[in-house]
């Protein structure tokens, strides 16, 4: 006798999805705070208000480059974190913007329509991947908050060698 297909556990998926969205929101929050700080203007929020995560990442990169007083070591670490954040946000998009669908033998996944493409892209859902993404976004939010705190405490007086390891 064949086993019936295993039912997808939507409760576990939804809890993990909610956690992932919360971690991504925290990462975006700290990146937005960094933009406001680096802009050094009360109008800094206008640069990123309502913008996509990709735009916030671009503005962060431009602004960190505009501050030569930030030691190169910290600038390089920040840019590495921005690249990792872009990859994590790209993974997040699959979960947030995809519709649940099934393929083949009842494999659950996210189906997304793509620009100028007649067919939909389908990516099987992996709870392990989703849980890993939650951890990655949490780690990146911690790094982003670290850079924000590093910059907010030292930005007016930064010069090469003034800032300790962080």
C-alpha positions as CSV (number, residue, x, y, z in Angstrom):
1,X,0.0,0.0,0.0
2,X,1.4,3.4,-0.9
3,X,1.7,6.1,1.7
4,X,-0.5,9.2,1.2
5,X,1.5,12.4,0.4
6,X,2.7,14.2,3.5
7,X,0.6,17.2,4.2
8,X,2.3,20.6,4.3
9,X,2.5,22.0,7.8
10,X,1.2,25.6,7.2
11,X,1.3,26.5,10.9
12,X,5.0,25.9,11.2
13,X,5.6,27.5,7.8
14,X,3.6,30.6,8.8
15,X,5.5,31.0,12.1
16,X,8.8,30.7,10.4
17,X,7.7,33.1,7.7
18,X,6.6,35.6,10.3
19,X,9.9,35.4,12.1
20,X,11.8,35.8,8.8
21,X,9.7,38.9,8.0
22,X,10.4,40.4,11.5
23,X,14.2,39.8,11.1
24,X,14.2,41.4,7.7
25,X,12.3,44.4,9.0
26,X,14.9,44.8,11.8
27,X,17.7,44.7,9.2
28,X,15.9,47.3,7.1
29,X,15.3,49.4,10.2
30,X,19.0,49.5,11.1
31,X,20.0,50.3,7.5
32,X,17.6,53.1,7.3
33,X,18.9,54.5,10.6
34,X,22.4,54.4,9.1
35,X,21.3,56.3,6.0
36,X,19.8,59.0,8.2
37,X,23.0,59.2,10.3
38,X,25.4,59.3,7.3
39,X,23.3,61.8,5.5
40,X,23.9,64.3,8.3
41,X,20.7,66.2,7.5
42,X,17.3,66.3,9.0
43,X,16.1,65.4,5.5
44,X,18.0,62.2,5.3
45,X,14.8,60.2,5.8
46,X,13.5,61.5,2.5
47,X,16.2,59.6,0.7
48,X,14.9,56.2,1.7
49,X,11.3,56.7,3.0
50,X,9.1,54.2,1.3
51,X,11.9,52.9,-0.9
52,X,12.7,49.2,-1.6
53,X,15.4,47.3,0.4
54,X,17.5,47.4,-2.8
55,X,17.4,51.2,-2.9
56,X,18.2,51.5,0.8
57,X,21.3,49.2,0.2
58,X,22.4,51.4,-2.7
59,X,22.1,54.6,-0.6
60,X,24.0,53.0,2.2
61,X,26.9,52.2,-0.1
62,X,27.0,55.7,-1.7
63,X,26.9,57.4,1.7
64,X,29.6,55.2,3.4
65,X,31.8,56.0,0.4
66,X,31.1,59.7,0.9
67,X,32.6,59.6,4.4
68,X,36.4,59.4,4.1
69,X,36.7,59.7,7.9
70,X,35.4,56.1,8.3
71,X,38.4,53.9,8.4
72,X,38.8,51.6,5.4
73,X,38.5,48.5,7.5
74,X,35.1,49.5,8.7
75,X,34.0,50.7,5.2
76,X,35.0,47.3,3.7
77,X,33.2,45.3,6.5
78,X,30.1,47.5,6.0
79,X,30.1,46.9,2.2
80,X,30.5,43.2,2.7
81,X,27.5,43.2,5.1
82,X,25.5,45.2,2.4
83,X,26.3,42.5,-0.2
84,X,25.3,39.8,2.2
85,X,22.1,41.7,3.0
86,X,21.3,42.0,-0.7
87,X,21.5,38.2,-1.1
88,X,19.4,37.7,1.9
89,X,16.7,40.2,0.7
90,X,16.7,38.4,-2.6
91,X,15.9,35.1,-0.9
92,X,13.3,36.9,1.3
93,X,11.5,38.0,-1.9
94,X,10.8,34.4,-2.9
95,X,9.0,33.7,0.4
96,X,7.2,37.1,0.7
97,X,6.2,37.7,-2.9
98,X,5.5,34.1,-4.0
99,X,2.2,32.4,-3.9
100,X,2.0,28.9,-2.5
101,X,1.7,26.3,-5.2
102,X,2.3,22.6,-5.8
103,X,4.3,21.0,-8.5
104,X,4.6,17.4,-9.6
105,X,4.1,14.9,-6.8
106,X,2.5,17.5,-4.5
107,X,5.8,19.4,-3.8
108,X,4.9,22.7,-2.1
109,X,6.7,25.8,-3.3
110,X,6.4,29.5,-4.2
111,X,5.3,30.5,-7.6
112,X,6.2,33.9,-8.9
113,X,5.4,35.8,-12.0
114,X,8.3,37.5,-13.5
115,X,8.5,40.6,-15.7
116,X,8.3,39.9,-19.5
117,X,8.1,36.1,-18.9
118,X,4.9,34.2,-19.8
119,X,5.6,31.2,-17.4
120,X,5.9,31.4,-13.6
121,X,9.0,30.5,-11.7
122,X,8.6,27.8,-9.1
123,X,10.9,27.3,-6.2
124,X,10.2,24.4,-3.8
125,X,9.8,25.4,-0.2
126,X,12.5,24.3,2.2
127,X,11.8,24.8,5.8
128,X,15.5,24.3,6.5
129,X,16.2,27.2,4.0
130,X,13.6,29.4,5.6
131,X,14.9,28.8,9.1
132,X,18.5,29.4,7.8
133,X,17.3,32.7,6.2
134,X,15.8,33.7,9.5
135,X,19.1,33.3,11.2
136,X,21.0,35.0,8.4
137,X,18.7,38.1,8.6
138,X,19.0,38.2,12.3
139,X,22.8,38.0,12.1
140,X,22.8,40.8,9.5
141,X,20.5,43.0,11.6
142,X,23.0,42.6,14.4
143,X,25.8,43.6,12.2
144,X,23.8,46.6,10.8
145,X,23.0,47.8,14.3
146,X,26.7,47.4,15.3
147,X,27.8,49.6,12.4
148,X,25.1,52.2,13.3
149,X,26.2,52.3,16.9
150,X,29.8,52.5,15.8
151,X,29.1,55.4,13.5
152,X,26.7,57.2,15.8
153,X,29.2,57.3,18.6
154,X,32.2,58.4,16.6
155,X,31.1,60.0,13.3
156,X,32.0,63.6,14.1
157,X,35.5,62.7,15.2
158,X,36.4,59.6,13.1
159,X,39.8,59.4,11.7
160,X,41.9,56.4,10.7
161,X,42.9,54.5,13.8
162,X,40.4,56.3,16.2
163,X,37.8,53.6,16.1
164,X,38.4,50.3,17.9
165,X,37.6,46.9,16.4
166,X,33.9,46.2,16.3
